């Protein structure tokens, strides 16, 4: 541990530069480690990280809202509860279903 109370201004400035540089390096190291961990998790589940990212982005709504309702037979069909109801939901509601039946 460095006793900074004994350092002069120039030494403190140099230490600050070194700390900032190390913080940038540490952030890069953490991102590399996180990426490796995510790839390993994806691999264990039999998919690539790229597939996971693609899947995640394809289920996101254009507004960035998380879906609140989901088609019971096809989970790819979702609705956030905002904007026009999707056709599959309108048909189900007209057939007697309740909106709560599709809540996620």
Order of alpha helices (4+ residues) and beta strands (2+ residues): alpha-alpha-beta-beta-alpha
